[in-house]
């Protein structure tokens, strides 16, 4: 789990034989900022300008920064490639000096810095709160201590800007270097995008391009065009308020698979999660800006009411109108930035969706017409779509890693029939994602209410054993699954996988449970809880189709079961939260297009492949 740091707190950085020390530092802010990184000795002193990566000189051994001011940055760090003299890496953020830039960090949303691994997993995050007149800030520090690297949340601001901050780090001619950095940004000496995650290289291999030169880590994707110009402000606009934006620039054409990774599948997976995070961050910045504008309006109105001279009369009305105009102006500018980012993400989605492989694609995708049973398990499978209310049309695929790390629960309280149909389509997708014979499905349907929904599985032959019915059937199948978990666990602990019975099905198992808790008694309920806790680690996964209220007779005894499952719904509902800013995302299940026979067709291919291979 990622650590959320506060000022002064530190956290160890991961190290290991694979990609040891290769990290990414992701910066998001409510306004474009300049990112600079300095290398320091044991005391933190910077020996010279050659120890500083900045937009005019973005590359150093083991370090690369963005070449332009942007609201989102990705800094690449390879701690193993740093010189032995380097003991500290400081990440510095500064507001550009161009016209229209906020006067200080205190009038924009608090910047957020996250240290992540190459696959995007967050190690530690830090939201730099409490800033006021500062125009530059030391965000985080990576430091070496007794051979290990840690990250420390710093958050030290400088009202004197980038030059004062560089001077405090002992940089010679700090004012001249700061002016050169701002000049490089203003003149656009580099493209206005941040670098993507560095592609993983075999240990000891030096990155190179096909032509033999250094690889360019430029990321032709998001946050490239400024927001559209705003209406001219009046002379009494508040200090630090953003001025008119520069004329819009054309954004580079989005490219499918432009994230890091060994294969196109891995790059697409990382790109989808990058889109998910980008949408979360840019929406958080917009909401923060709107909240700030409303808070400032409330403060100004309270101040007017507190003064008898401005409480009533024409002057008071004019002052209130002016305050509301300021609030509307701030909100409009925040919306313009959001609309810019949303437009880029929509353009990216339009090129990414058609490039997704079957496991990642929606049922309406033409890629299913050319489906063949895969030879290996994909990284992930798509379980639905996610969107936020600011733009419901922009849907991000919900991808979950395979094999499933936790069970699934489809809430049937809204529509029992549709919930079971969604369960069958999820089972079909999982069956279609695994090689021949590597995935099996079992069903508990005590009262037979799911028979119609189960038709695609039963008719195709992919459900090789009829659904378990009645209390006896429930007990028999639950007991069989429990025994399998016990046997595999014992074999793994003993380090003797060959000792498993020859007739044991070693394929991944999906157990669909319909109409829970009908047909269950205390014993089988406890066994079900055991499967939910221990099953995923040994290849037994639950897919519950149930209404939690139906099981209220068991009281809190089932709370751990429900908490361990990922809740899905048969109709759109905003109940899933992201790990970055905690937005309530609306989940939409993957529905089969009306009149489509894609699911039965895919299941017939799976069954035919099993028959051909005798599995």
N, C-alpha and C positions, 0 to 999 in steps of 0.2 A: 504494500500500500504506500502511496506517495506521502511524503512528509510535507505538511504545510508549515513553513517556518515563520517566525517573527524576528524582529531586529535582534541581531547578536547571536541567534541560534545557529548551530551547525548540524550537519548531517553527513555521514560517510557516503562516498561515491562508490559505485560498483566496480569491481575488478575481477578479472578472470582470464583464462587463456583465449577465449574467443572475443575479439573486439575489445580487449581490455583498454580502458581509458578513452574509448571513442564515445563522445557525448555530443549532445546538441543543446544549446541554450536558446530557448524560445522566449521572445519578448513580445508582449502585446501592450498597446497603450491607446489612450483615447484620442491621440493626435500623432502625426508623424514625428518620429524622433530619430536622432543620429545615434548609432551604436558604435562604441569604441572599446577595444580590449587592450589592456597593458600587461606586459610580462614583468614580474618583479623578482628580486632576490629574496633571501630569507627575511630581510627587514622590510620588504615591500618596495624597495627603491627601484626605479626604472632607470636603467643605465643610459639610454639614449632613445632617439626617435626610432631606431631600428628595432626597438622592443615594443612598438605600438602598432597595432592593426587598426586601420581607420578607413573611411571611404576612399581616400586618395591612395592608399596603399593597403589593400584588404588582406593580403596573404602573408603569413609568417609560418615557419615550420610548426605544424601542429595546431594552427589557429587560422580561422578565416571568418571575416565579418562581412556584413552587408555593405554594398557600395552606394547606398542611397538612403535618405531619410524615408521612413515608412512607419505605418502604424503596427506592423507585424514584422519581426525579424527572426531569422534562424541562424545562429552562430555555430559553426562547426569547431569542435575542440577534440584533439587527439593528445591526451595527456602523455601517452607513451612516446610521442614524437617530439616533445618539448626538450630543450636543452637541459642538461643536469644542473646548470646554473639557475634555472627557473624554478622558483618555489611558490610563486603566487601568480594567479591570473585574475585581474579585476575587470569586470564588465561595467562600462560607463555608459550612461544615457544622457543625451543633451538635446534641448530644443533647438531646431535650426534658427538661423538669424534672418531668414527670408520674411518678406512682408506677409502679414496674415497669420503668422504663427502665434499661438497663445503666449501671453507674457510670462507665464510661470506654470509649473506643474500643479499648482494649487487650484487652477480653474478647469482642469480636465480630469477625466477618470483616472484613478490610480493605476500606474503601470503594474503589470504582472510579469514575473520572470519564472520560467520553469526549466529545470535541468532534466533532460530526458535521455534515454538510451537511443541507439540507432533505430530501433523499431517503434519509437514514439512513446514507450512506456515512461511515465513521469516518475522521476526519483525524488525530487523535492521542488516545491513551489514557494514563491514569496511575492506577496502583494505589497507594494511600497506605498503605504498609507501615511497620512500625517504631513504631506508635503504642502508648503505654502508658497513663498516667493521664489523658491529655488528654480533655476533653469537647467541645472545639471545635477546628476545624482550617481553615486557609486551604488550599483544595484546589488551585485553579489560578488563574492570572492571565492575562487577555488584555491585551496592551499594544500601544500604537501607537509605532512607531519609524520615522522618516523616511518617513511617509506610509503605511507598511504595518503590518498587524496580525500579531502572533504570539501563541502560547500558551506559557506557562511552567508547568512542574510545580513547585508550591511545597511543599505537605505540611507546613506549620508548624503545630504543635499548641499548644493552650493548656489547661493544667490548670484555669485560672480560668474556663473556660467562655466563653459568648458575650459576656458583658460585658467580660471581659479582652481578648478578641479585637477587639471594636469600639473599645475604649479605645486599643488599640495602633494602630488605623487613624486616630486623631485624631477620633473621633466624639464630639461634645459630649453630655453626659449619657448616656454609654454604658450605665450600669447601669439607668437608667430605660427606655431603649429596649429593652434585652435583656429586661427584665421584661415590657414590653408585648408583645414578640414571643412569648414563652413563654405569656403569658396568652391571646393571640389563638389560638395553637395549642390550648391546653387547652380553651378555650370553644368551639372549632369554629366560628369566625366565617366560615369558608369551607368549601367541600366538600373532602373529603379525597382529591383526585386531582391529578395533575400535568398541566400543559398538553401538548397534542400538538404535533407540528411545525406551525409557522405555515403556513397555506395560501399558496402562491406568488401574488404579485400582479404585475401588469405594472409595469414600471419607472415610478416616480413616482406610482403609485396609492396612495391611503390606504385601509387596511383599514376596511371598514364592514360592518354587518349589513344585511339587507334593509330593516329599519326605519329605517336611517340612523344608528344609534348604533354604538358601538364593538363590534367582534366579541368574543365570549367564546371564549377558547381552552381552556375547561375540557374535560377529556377524560373522558367518562363510561365509563371502562373498567376498568382494573386497579388493584390495590393499594388498595382502598377499605375493605374490612372488616378489622378486626384479627383475629388468630388466636383460636381458641376458648380459653376460660379453662383454665388449668392447675390441677392439684391444689395445694392450699396447701403452701407450703414450710415446712420446719422452721426454727427460729430459728438453726440453725448453717449455713444456706446461705451459700455464699461471697459475699464483697462483690462488688458489680457484677453479680451474677447476675440475670437478668430475673425480675421478680415476676409475679403473676397478671395476665393480660391483661384489658382492659376487656371488657364484654359484647359479643358479636358485633353488628355493625350490618349492615343489609341493604345489599348492593352495588347500584349502579345497574344497570339492565337493559343488557346489552351491545348495541351497535349495529354492524351491518355497514357498513364503509366510513367509519369515524370517524377515519381517519388523514388526513394532509395529501395534497393532490394536486389537479390540475385536474379529472380525470374520476373516475367511480366505479371504473373499472378501475385507475387509478393509486392511488386510495385503498385499494382492496382489496389491491393488491400491497404497498403500504407497511404495511398492517395485518398481513398474513401475516408479513412479515419482522419487524414489531414483536413479534408473538407468539413467533416463533422466538427472538428476542433475549431476551425476557422469560423464556421457559422456560430458556434457557441461564444467565441471570444468577441467577434464583431457585434453580436447582439448584446452581449454584456456591456460593451463599451457604449452602445447606443442607449441602453436602459439607464446606465449610470449617468450619462450626459443629460438625459431627460429628467432624471431625479434631481440632479444638481440644479437644472434650470428652474424646476418647480420649487425646490427648497429656497433658492435665491429670491424668487418671486414672493414667497411667503414672508421671508425676512424683510424685504422692502416694504411690503404692505403693512406688516406689523410696525415697522418703523414709522410709516406715515400715520398710522392710527395712534401711535404713542405721542405724537407731537400735536398739540391743539391747533397749531398754525396750519398744519397740512391735513387735518382730519376731514374738513368739509370745505366746499367751495370750488370754484373753477380751477384753482391751482392744484387742489388735491386730486380732482378728476384727471387733470392733465398728467400729474405725477403717476397716478395709478395706470393710466393708459400707456405711459412710457415704460413702466415696469413690466406690464404685460407684453408690450412689443419686444422688449429685450428677451423675455422668456420665450416668446414665439420664434425669435431670430435664432436663439441658441438651439431650440428644438429642431428648427428647419435645417440648420447646418449639420446637426447630429444625424438627421434623417438622410441628408445628402450623402454623408460618408457611408452610412449603412446601405443605401441604395447602390452606391458604387460597388461595395464589396459583394452585395447580393447579385448584382449583374455579372460580376466576374465568376462567382460560384455557379450561377445558372449556366453561363457559357461553358464552364468546366464540366458540369453535370451532363450537358448535351453531348460532349465527346467521350465522357467516361462510361456512361450507361451502355452505349452500343458495343463497347470494348470488353464488357464484363463477361467472364466465363459462366457456364451454366450455374455453378454453385452460388455465384454472386448475383445472377441476373434475376429479374422478375419473370413471372410465368408468361408474360406477354412478349418477351424478347424473342426475336427470330433465332437466337443461338440454340434454342431448344429443338428447332427443326433439324439441326444437324447433330443432335446429341448422340454420343456413344458412351458406353460404360467406361469410366476412367480406369487408368492403370495404377493410380496412386491417390491417396486422400488429399483433397485440397486443404489449404490453410484454414478456410472458414466457409460458412454457409450463411446465406441470407435468410433472415426470419421475418423481415418486414421493412417498413420505411419509417423515418422519423422526420418531423418538421416542427418549426416554431411559429407562433401566431404572427410574427412580423412578416412572414412570407410563407403561407401554407403551400404554395405551389412548388417551392424548392424542397424536394424530398431527398434525404440522405439515406442510403441503404444501411440497414442494421445488420452488420456482419458479426457472427459469433465464431470464435475459434473452434476447430475440431481437433480431437474429440471434445465433446461438450464437457465443460468443467463444472457445470451445475445443471440440475434438472429444470424442466419447463412446466409452467402451470398456466393453462388457458382458462380464464375466468368464464364460467358458463352462466353466471348470474344474469347476464344481459340477453343471451340468445343461445340456448343449449344446442340446438341443431347446428347453427353456424359454428359454434365453438368446436364441435366434433369434426366438422368439415375442415376447419383450419388445422386441427390436429392431424388429420389424414394427409393434407397437403404438406405439412412439415415432415411427417414420416416419409412421404414420397421423395421430398427433396433430399433428406438424409440418405435414403436408399440409393438415390441417383448419384450421390456424391462419393460413395465408397466403391472400391474395386469389387469384383465379383466375389460373393460369399463373405465379405468382410463386415457385413452389417445385417442384423436380423431384427424383426419387429414382432412383439408379442402384445396381445390386447386382453385387458380385463373389461368385460362388458356384462356385469352381473344380471341385468334385466333385459339385455338385448336391445336397448333403446338406440344404440349406435349402429345397428345393422345397415341401415341405408347409407349412412356416411362412410362406412367401411367398405362399401362395394368396390371401389377401385383397387383396394388391397386384396380382397378376397377373390374378385374376378380375375385378376392378373396372376394369381398364384404367389405373389410376393409375401402374403401372410400364410405361411406354410402350416400353421397350427390354428384351428378354429378359436375364436375368442373364448376366454374362460367365462363360464356363466354360473350363476348361483354361488352360494357361500362355499360349497365344496370346490368348485372350480377356482374361486379366488384363493382359497387356502393352498391348493395344489400348486398353482403357478407362482404365487408369492413365495412359497416354500422352496420351489425349484430355483428361483432367482436368488434367494438368500443363500442357499447351498452353494450356488456358483460363486457368489462373492466370497464366501468363507474359503472355498477351495483355492481360488486364485490368490487370495490374500496370504494363505499359509504357504503356497508355493513360492510367492514372491519374497516373503520374509525368510524362507529357508534357502533362497537362491537356487531353487530347483524347479524351474518351469517345466522340465521334462517329466516331472512326477505327476502331472495332471492326468486324469483319466482320459483314455484315447477317445471316448465318445463325448467329451466335453466340447461344446461349441465355443471356440475361442474368439468368435467374431464379436464386435461391439453389439450390445443389446439395447434396444429401446422398448421400454414397457409403457404402453398407453393404458392409463387407468381412467375409465369413464364412470360417471355417476358416483364418485366417492362421496360418502362412506358406505353407500348401499352394498351389502354383501360382505362387509368387513366386520370382524369382531376385535376385541382388545389385542389378541395375539397377532393377527394380520396387520393391524394398525401399527403396532410396534415394529414388525418386520418391514413395513413400508417406510417408517422413519429411518430404520437402519439402512435400507437401500438408498434413500435420499442422501444420507451422510457418507456412506462408505462405497456406494456403487460406482460413482464416476471415476474413481481412481483405478478401478479394475474393469472398466468397460460396460457397466450397467447403468443406464440412464432412464430417468423417469420423465414421462410426459403426462401430467395430470390434467384431466378435463373435469373441473369441479367448481362448485359454488361454496366458498368458504363458510357461508352461513349455514349450509346443510350439515356441516360438521361441528356446529357450536356446542352440541351435547358433550363433546370431548373436552370442552373448556380450553385452558391454556396448554394442555398437553401437546396439541398439534401446532402451536405457534412456531417452534423451531423448524417444523417441516415446511410451513408456508414461507418462512423467512429464507430458507435455503434454496427456494425455487425462483426462477426468473418469471415474473408474472407477465403474461401476454393477454390481449383482449381480442375478441372477434370483431369488435367495432372500434373505430378510432377513439383513443382516450389519452389524456396528458398525465401520465403517471411515471414515466421513466426519467431519471436524472442523469446528467452527464457528470464525469468525474472532475471537470475543471472548474466550472462556475455554478453547477447545480441547477441548471435550467430544468424546468418541467417540460419534457419533450412529448409531443403527441405521437404515439405509436399507431401505425396502421398495418394490419396484417396483409400478407401477400395473398390476394384473391386471384382466382383463375378467371380470365376474361369470359364473359357470357358466351356460351356455345362452343367454347374451346374444349378439345379432348387431349390437351397436352399432358395432363397427369396420367390418365390411363395409358396413353401411348408410351410415356417414359417408363411406367411400371412394367408394361409388357416387354420392353427392351431389357429391363433388369432381370425379369423372370426368364426370358429367353437365354440371356447370357449365363444365368445360373444353370439352366438345363444343359446348355452346351458344354459347360465345364464340370458338370456333375456335382454341383454344389447346391 
